[in-house]
C-alpha cells in the first residue's frame, strides 16, 4: 500500500492521462461522483435491500468511453438487477481524466471497488490488491476470450485481469488530397516524408501528417515509431530497452517531421481528438488512429473521402499495428464465496455474446472474444478487417509493474525532444531511471 500512496501523489499531477481507448467525451460521465461507495468486506457482502430479503451488493467503477457509455451502463444495471433479484449492482461511470485519481483515492481510504474497468492493472497486482481472474470469472466465460489478450495480464503465470475491449491502429489518409498532390499511399518512412513534402507544396494550409505526443496518448506515438523501426520497449527476456538505437532513431525521425513543418503545430497539446477533427474537416492529410475513427467522423457529419492502410515502416521491417486493451479486474476485498459467485454472474451477463457485441459496437471498438468478433464482423462488414487485425496486434508491456512510469516517461521524453532536447540523452536517462 505504501507504493500506492506514493503513486497517488504522482497520479494527481497527471490527471489527463488516458487509455488508448479514452473516449471523445472525457470531461466527465454520468457517474462522476465525489461520494465513494461503502467499502466491501465479509460483513458487507450482503446488504439490506429495504425488503424482507437480503441482497449481495456489487459495486463497479467503469471508464467513460464516449457520450453513450453512461446510458449503456445505466440500462445494463437496470436490466441486471431486474433479472437477478438476489444481487444489487451499482455501476459508477467516471471520465478517463478522473478515473485514476478516483480509484486510488478510494483505495487509500480502504474503499476499493469490487470491480474496476480501466487500462492498467500491474501496480494494483504488485500491491496484492487483486484476485486471480479465474476466481471471479466462470470457466465458460473465461474460455470465450482471445488467449493473446489474456496473456497481456499475466504476472508470475497467473492472469489477474480480463479484457474489456480493444482497439487497433492504422494509417488513415484523405484520398482526394493525396491524389491532388500526386502522392501515392506511403509504405516506408522515406515515402512518408516525400509525401509530406508534396502535400505541403500542394496546399500549405493542410497539415500533411498528424502526431499526438500529449499526455492523452503520447505513449502510442512512441510505440508507432519504435515498433515500425524494429525497436521495442523490452527485449525477448522482458528487460527494458528504452534507449536502444532503433528507438532513438525512431523518435528522432518523428521529431524531425515536426521540425520540418510537416505535422500539426503543437503535438504536445493537440490530442488525437484534435487530429480527428482536423482530419474530418479535410485539414489533415494523414494520421495514425484507431478503428473508431469512422464512427467519430460520421458523428461529426464529415463527408471526406478517406481510406486506411498499414502504418509506414523503416528498414524493411513489417508493419506493426498497435493494439490497445482495457480490462476488468476484481479487488480482493475479502469476498465471501457467495459474493464471488455473484461477481461471476455479473461477468457471465456482461460477456453474453449479443450483449457484449452491443457494448463493443456502441463506441466503435473491437471485441476481445471470438464470438464477439464474429458478431461484430457480420453486423458491420467494415469492421471485419479490424477484427482480423486485432488478433495479431502488438501491445504495450502493461503486465510489468513499471509500465505506468514508462508510459509517462516516454511522453516526457517526446515533449522535451519537441523543445530541443537530445533524444539519445533523454532516453538514456529514462532507461537508467526505470532499469536502474
C-alpha positions as CSV (number, residue, x, y, z in Angstrom):
1,X,0.0,0.0,0.0
2,X,3.0,2.4,0.5
3,X,3.7,2.1,-3.2
4,X,0.1,3.1,-3.9
5,X,0.1,6.1,-1.6
6,X,3.3,7.3,-3.3
7,X,1.8,6.7,-6.7
8,X,-1.3,8.6,-5.8
9,X,0.6,11.9,-5.5
10,X,2.1,11.4,-8.9
11,X,-1.2,10.5,-10.4
12,X,-2.9,13.6,-9.1
13,X,-0.4,15.6,-11.2
14,X,-1.2,13.8,-14.4
15,X,-5.0,13.7,-14.5
16,X,-5.1,14.0,-18.2
17,X,-3.6,10.5,-18.7
18,X,-6.0,8.4,-20.8
19,X,-6.1,5.0,-22.1
20,X,-5.8,4.0,-25.8
21,X,-9.4,3.7,-25.6
22,X,-10.2,7.0,-23.9
23,X,-13.5,8.3,-25.4
24,X,-14.3,11.5,-27.2
25,X,-16.1,12.9,-24.2
26,X,-13.5,12.9,-21.4
27,X,-14.8,15.7,-19.3
28,X,-16.9,13.6,-17.0
29,X,-19.6,11.0,-17.2
30,X,-23.0,10.4,-15.7
31,X,-21.3,8.6,-12.9
32,X,-18.8,11.3,-11.9
33,X,-19.3,11.3,-8.2
34,X,-17.4,12.6,-5.2
35,X,-19.2,10.3,-2.8
36,X,-17.4,6.9,-2.5
37,X,-19.4,3.7,-2.2
38,X,-19.1,1.8,1.0
39,X,-16.0,-0.5,1.3
40,X,-16.7,-4.2,0.7
41,X,-16.0,-6.7,3.4
42,X,-17.2,-10.1,4.5
43,X,-19.7,-8.4,6.7
44,X,-20.8,-6.1,3.8
45,X,-21.2,-8.8,1.2
46,X,-24.9,-8.9,1.8
47,X,-26.8,-5.7,2.4
48,X,-30.4,-5.0,3.1
49,X,-32.4,-4.2,0.1
50,X,-35.1,-2.5,2.1
51,X,-37.3,-5.5,1.8
52,X,-37.6,-8.8,3.5
53,X,-34.7,-10.5,1.8
54,X,-31.0,-9.5,1.7
55,X,-29.1,-8.9,-1.4
56,X,-25.4,-9.2,-2.3
57,X,-24.1,-5.7,-3.2
58,X,-21.6,-5.4,-6.1
59,X,-20.1,-2.0,-7.0
60,X,-18.3,-1.3,-10.2
61,X,-16.3,1.7,-11.4
62,X,-16.3,1.9,-15.2
63,X,-14.4,4.1,-17.5
64,X,-16.3,6.5,-19.8
65,X,-15.5,5.8,-23.4
66,X,-17.8,8.3,-25.0
67,X,-21.2,10.0,-24.7
68,X,-23.1,6.7,-24.9
69,X,-21.2,5.0,-22.1
70,X,-23.2,6.3,-19.2
71,X,-26.6,5.4,-20.7
72,X,-25.4,2.0,-21.7
73,X,-24.3,1.1,-18.2
74,X,-27.4,2.6,-16.7
75,X,-29.6,0.3,-18.8
76,X,-27.2,-2.6,-18.1
77,X,-27.6,-2.0,-14.3
78,X,-31.4,-1.8,-14.6
79,X,-31.7,-5.0,-16.6
80,X,-29.2,-6.9,-14.5
81,X,-30.9,-6.0,-11.2
82,X,-34.3,-7.0,-12.6
83,X,-33.1,-10.4,-13.7
84,X,-31.0,-11.1,-10.5
85,X,-33.2,-10.3,-7.5
86,X,-30.6,-11.5,-5.1
87,X,-27.9,-9.0,-6.3
88,X,-27.8,-5.2,-6.1
89,X,-25.5,-4.0,-8.8
90,X,-24.3,-0.3,-8.8
91,X,-22.2,0.9,-11.7
92,X,-20.4,4.3,-11.4
93,X,-19.1,5.7,-14.7
94,X,-16.1,8.0,-14.4
95,X,-14.3,10.0,-17.1
96,X,-10.8,9.0,-18.1
97,X,-9.5,12.3,-16.8
98,X,-10.6,11.5,-13.3
99,X,-10.6,7.7,-13.0
100,X,-7.1,7.2,-11.8
101,X,-7.4,9.7,-9.0
102,X,-10.9,8.5,-8.1
103,X,-9.8,4.8,-7.9
104,X,-6.6,5.5,-5.9
105,X,-8.4,7.8,-3.5
106,X,-10.9,5.0,-2.8
107,X,-8.1,2.5,-2.3
108,X,-6.2,4.8,0.1
109,X,-9.5,5.1,2.0
110,X,-10.0,1.4,2.2
111,X,-13.0,1.7,-0.2
112,X,-11.7,-0.1,-3.3
113,X,-14.5,-1.1,-5.8
114,X,-15.4,-4.7,-6.2
115,X,-14.8,-4.5,-9.9
116,X,-12.8,-1.9,-11.9
117,X,-12.8,-1.2,-15.6
118,X,-9.6,0.6,-16.6
119,X,-6.5,0.1,-18.7
120,X,-3.7,-0.6,-16.2
121,X,-3.5,-3.4,-13.6
122,X,0.1,-4.1,-12.8
123,X,0.5,-1.7,-9.9
124,X,-2.6,-3.0,-8.3
125,X,-1.4,-6.5,-8.6
126,X,2.0,-5.6,-7.3
127,X,0.4,-4.3,-4.1
128,X,-1.5,-7.6,-3.7
129,X,-4.9,-5.8,-4.2
130,X,-6.3,-8.1,-6.9
131,X,-7.8,-11.5,-7.2
132,X,-6.7,-14.0,-9.9
133,X,-9.2,-13.8,-12.8
134,X,-10.2,-17.4,-12.5
135,X,-11.5,-16.7,-9.0
136,X,-14.2,-14.3,-10.3
137,X,-14.8,-15.4,-13.9
138,X,-16.6,-18.6,-14.8
139,X,-14.8,-21.2,-16.9
140,X,-17.4,-20.8,-19.7
141,X,-16.9,-17.0,-19.9
142,X,-13.1,-17.3,-19.5
143,X,-12.9,-19.6,-22.5
144,X,-14.5,-17.0,-24.8
145,X,-11.6,-14.6,-24.6
146,X,-8.7,-14.4,-27.1
147,X,-5.7,-16.1,-25.4
148,X,-3.4,-13.3,-26.8
149,X,-5.5,-10.8,-24.8
150,X,-5.4,-12.8,-21.6
151,X,-1.6,-13.1,-21.9
152,X,-1.3,-9.3,-21.6
153,X,-2.5,-9.6,-18.0
154,X,-0.2,-12.4,-16.8
155,X,2.2,-12.0,-13.9
156,X,4.0,-15.0,-12.4
157,X,1.9,-17.3,-14.5
158,X,-1.4,-16.0,-13.3
159,X,-4.0,-14.0,-15.2
160,X,-5.1,-11.0,-13.0
161,X,-7.5,-9.1,-15.3
162,X,-9.7,-9.9,-18.2
163,X,-10.1,-7.9,-21.5
164,X,-12.9,-5.4,-21.7
165,X,-12.5,-4.3,-25.3
166,X,-9.7,-3.3,-27.7
167,X,-8.8,-1.0,-30.5
168,X,-6.2,-1.4,-33.2
169,X,-4.4,1.3,-35.2
170,X,-3.8,2.0,-38.9
171,X,-2.8,4.9,-41.1
172,X,-5.8,6.9,-42.3
173,X,-5.4,9.1,-45.4
174,X,-7.5,11.6,-47.3
175,X,-7.8,10.1,-50.7
176,X,-8.6,13.3,-52.5
177,X,-5.7,15.3,-51.0
178,X,-3.2,12.6,-51.9
179,X,-4.5,12.4,-55.4
180,X,-4.5,16.1,-55.9
181,X,-0.9,16.3,-54.6
182,X,0.2,13.5,-56.8
183,X,1.1,11.3,-53.9
184,X,1.0,7.5,-53.6
185,X,0.0,6.0,-50.3
186,X,3.3,5.8,-48.4
187,X,4.5,2.5,-47.0
188,X,8.0,3.5,-45.8
189,X,9.4,6.4,-43.8
190,X,11.2,7.8,-46.8
191,X,8.0,7.7,-48.8
192,X,6.1,9.3,-46.0
193,X,8.5,12.2,-45.8
194,X,8.4,12.7,-49.5
195,X,4.6,12.6,-49.5
196,X,4.6,15.3,-46.7
197,X,6.8,17.5,-48.9
198,X,4.5,17.2,-51.9
199,X,1.3,17.8,-49.8
200,X,2.9,20.9,-48.2
201,X,3.8,22.2,-51.7
202,X,0.3,21.5,-53.0
203,X,-1.5,23.3,-50.2
204,X,0.4,24.9,-47.3
205,X,-2.8,25.2,-45.3
206,X,-3.1,21.4,-45.0
207,X,-1.1,19.5,-42.3
208,X,0.4,16.5,-44.1
209,X,0.8,14.3,-41.0
210,X,-0.6,14.2,-37.6
211,X,1.3,13.5,-34.4
212,X,-0.2,13.2,-30.8
213,X,2.6,13.4,-28.2
214,X,0.2,14.6,-25.4
215,X,-0.3,13.1,-22.0
216,X,-3.5,11.7,-23.6
217,X,-1.7,9.3,-25.9
218,X,1.9,10.1,-26.3
219,X,2.9,6.6,-25.4
220,X,1.0,5.4,-28.6
221,X,3.1,7.7,-30.8
222,X,6.2,6.3,-29.2
223,X,5.0,2.8,-29.9
224,X,4.1,3.5,-33.5
225,X,7.6,4.7,-34.4
226,X,9.8,2.4,-32.4
227,X,7.8,-0.8,-33.4
228,X,7.9,0.2,-37.1
229,X,11.7,0.7,-36.9
230,X,12.4,-2.7,-35.3
231,X,12.6,-1.3,-31.8
232,X,10.6,-2.2,-28.7
233,X,10.0,-1.3,-25.1
234,X,11.6,-4.5,-23.9
235,X,13.8,-7.4,-25.3
236,X,12.7,-11.0,-25.6
237,X,13.6,-11.6,-21.9
238,X,11.5,-8.7,-20.7
239,X,14.3,-6.4,-20.0
240,X,13.7,-2.7,-20.7
241,X,15.4,-1.4,-23.9
242,X,14.0,2.1,-24.0
243,X,17.3,3.7,-25.2
244,X,18.0,1.2,-28.0
245,X,19.5,2.6,-31.2
246,X,16.2,1.7,-33.0
247,X,14.2,3.6,-30.5
248,X,16.4,6.7,-30.6
249,X,16.3,6.7,-34.5
250,X,12.5,6.3,-34.4
251,X,11.8,9.3,-32.1
252,X,14.4,11.5,-33.9
253,X,12.5,10.7,-37.1
254,X,9.2,11.7,-35.6
255,X,10.6,14.9,-34.1
256,X,12.2,15.8,-37.5
257,X,8.7,15.6,-39.1
258,X,7.5,18.2,-36.6
259,X,10.6,20.4,-37.0
260,X,10.2,20.2,-40.8
261,X,6.7,21.7,-40.6
262,X,5.0,18.5,-41.9
263,X,2.7,18.0,-38.9
264,X,0.2,19.8,-36.7
265,X,1.8,22.7,-35.0
266,X,1.6,21.6,-31.3
267,X,1.9,17.9,-30.8
268,X,2.5,18.2,-27.1
269,X,-1.0,19.6,-26.6
270,X,-3.1,18.5,-29.6
271,X,-4.7,15.2,-28.8
272,X,-5.8,12.6,-31.3
273,X,-9.3,14.0,-31.0
274,X,-8.0,17.4,-32.3
275,X,-6.3,15.4,-35.1
276,X,-9.5,13.5,-35.9
277,X,-11.4,16.8,-36.0
278,X,-8.8,18.2,-38.4
279,X,-8.9,15.0,-40.5
280,X,-12.7,15.1,-40.7
281,X,-12.6,18.7,-41.8
282,X,-10.1,18.0,-44.6
283,X,-7.3,19.9,-42.9
284,X,-5.1,16.9,-42.2
285,X,-4.0,14.6,-44.9
286,X,-2.7,11.6,-42.9
287,X,-2.7,10.3,-39.4
288,X,-2.4,7.1,-37.4
289,X,-5.6,6.3,-35.5
290,X,-7.9,3.7,-34.1
291,X,-10.7,1.7,-35.7
292,X,-13.2,4.0,-34.0
293,X,-12.3,7.0,-36.3
294,X,-15.1,6.1,-38.9
295,X,-17.7,6.3,-36.1
296,X,-16.2,9.5,-34.8
297,X,-16.1,11.2,-38.2
298,X,-19.6,10.1,-39.1
299,X,-21.0,11.5,-35.8
300,X,-19.3,14.8,-36.7
301,X,-21.0,15.0,-40.1
302,X,-17.8,14.8,-42.2
303,X,-18.1,13.8,-45.8
304,X,-14.4,13.5,-46.7
305,X,-13.2,10.6,-48.9
306,X,-10.8,8.6,-46.8
307,X,-9.3,5.1,-46.5
308,X,-6.9,3.3,-44.3
309,X,-3.7,1.4,-44.8
310,X,-0.8,-0.2,-42.9
311,X,1.4,2.1,-40.8
312,X,4.6,3.0,-42.7
313,X,7.8,1.3,-41.6
314,X,11.6,1.7,-41.9
315,X,14.4,-0.6,-42.7
316,X,12.4,-3.3,-44.3
317,X,10.5,-4.1,-41.1
318,X,7.0,-5.5,-41.4
319,X,4.3,-3.0,-40.5
320,X,3.1,-3.3,-36.9
321,X,-0.3,-2.3,-35.7
322,X,-0.6,-1.2,-32.1
323,X,-3.3,-2.9,-30.1
324,X,-4.7,-1.2,-27.0
325,X,-6.7,-3.1,-24.5
326,X,-8.7,-2.1,-21.4
327,X,-9.5,-4.5,-18.6
328,X,-11.8,-5.6,-15.8
329,X,-10.2,-6.6,-12.5
330,X,-11.6,-7.6,-9.2
331,X,-10.2,-6.2,-5.9
332,X,-9.5,-8.6,-3.1
333,X,-12.0,-7.2,-0.6
334,X,-12.4,-10.3,1.5
335,X,-15.3,-11.6,-0.6
336,X,-17.4,-14.4,0.7
337,X,-18.0,-17.4,-1.6
338,X,-21.5,-16.1,-2.3
339,X,-20.1,-12.7,-3.3
340,X,-17.6,-14.3,-5.7
341,X,-20.5,-16.3,-7.3
342,X,-22.4,-13.1,-7.7
343,X,-19.4,-11.4,-9.4
344,X,-19.2,-14.4,-11.7
345,X,-22.8,-13.9,-12.6
346,X,-22.0,-10.2,-13.4
347,X,-19.3,-11.3,-15.9
348,X,-21.4,-14.0,-17.4
349,X,-24.1,-11.4,-18.0
350,X,-21.7,-8.8,-19.4
351,X,-20.0,-11.2,-21.8
352,X,-23.2,-12.8,-23.1
353,X,-22.4,-12.8,-26.8
354,X,-25.2,-10.4,-28.1
355,X,-24.9,-8.1,-25.1
356,X,-21.2,-7.9,-25.3
357,X,-21.2,-7.2,-29.0
358,X,-23.7,-4.4,-28.5
359,X,-21.3,-2.9,-25.9
360,X,-18.3,-3.1,-28.4
361,X,-20.2,-1.7,-31.4
362,X,-21.7,1.1,-29.3
363,X,-18.5,3.2,-29.4
364,X,-16.8,1.5,-32.5
365,X,-14.3,-0.6,-30.6
366,X,-13.1,-4.2,-31.2
367,X,-14.1,-7.3,-29.3
368,X,-11.9,-9.4,-27.0
369,X,-13.9,-12.6,-27.5
370,X,-14.0,-14.8,-30.6
371,X,-17.8,-15.0,-30.6
372,X,-17.9,-11.2,-30.2
373,X,-15.6,-10.9,-33.2
374,X,-17.9,-13.0,-35.4
375,X,-20.9,-11.0,-34.4
376,X,-19.2,-7.6,-34.9
377,X,-17.8,-8.6,-38.3
378,X,-21.2,-9.8,-39.5
379,X,-23.1,-6.8,-38.1
380,X,-20.7,-4.3,-39.7
381,X,-18.7,-5.6,-42.7
382,X,-16.4,-2.5,-42.5
383,X,-15.2,-3.8,-39.1
384,X,-14.2,-7.3,-40.5
385,X,-10.6,-6.2,-41.5
386,X,-10.2,-4.8,-38.0
387,X,-11.4,-7.9,-36.3
388,X,-8.6,-9.8,-38.2
389,X,-6.0,-7.1,-37.3
390,X,-6.7,-7.1,-33.6
391,X,-5.9,-10.7,-33.2
392,X,-2.3,-10.1,-34.2
393,X,-1.6,-6.6,-32.7
394,X,1.4,-5.8,-30.6
395,X,0.6,-4.5,-27.1
396,X,2.2,-2.3,-24.5
397,X,4.0,-4.2,-21.8
398,X,1.3,-3.4,-19.3
399,X,1.9,-6.5,-17.2
400,X,5.1,-5.0,-15.9
401,X,4.8,-3.0,-12.7
402,X,7.0,-0.2,-14.2
403,X,4.6,0.4,-17.1
404,X,2.9,3.4,-15.5
405,X,6.3,5.1,-15.0
406,X,7.4,4.1,-18.5
407,X,4.2,5.4,-20.1
408,X,4.7,8.8,-18.5
409,X,8.4,8.7,-19.1
410,X,8.3,8.2,-22.8
411,X,5.7,11.1,-23.1
412,X,8.1,13.3,-21.1
413,X,10.9,12.3,-23.5
414,X,8.9,13.2,-26.5
415,X,7.8,16.6,-25.1
416,X,11.3,17.5,-24.1
417,X,12.6,16.5,-27.5
418,X,10.0,18.8,-29.1
419,X,11.6,21.6,-27.1
420,X,15.0,20.7,-28.4
421,X,16.2,18.0,-26.0
422,X,18.6,15.4,-27.2
423,X,16.7,12.1,-27.8
424,X,19.6,9.9,-27.0
425,X,20.4,11.6,-23.7
426,X,16.7,11.7,-22.7
427,X,16.2,8.0,-23.4
428,X,19.4,7.1,-21.6
429,X,18.1,8.9,-18.5
430,X,14.8,7.2,-18.7
431,X,16.4,3.8,-19.2
432,X,18.6,4.4,-16.1
433,X,15.6,5.6,-14.1
434,X,13.5,2.5,-15.0
435,X,16.0,-0.2,-15.2
436,X,18.5,1.0,-12.6
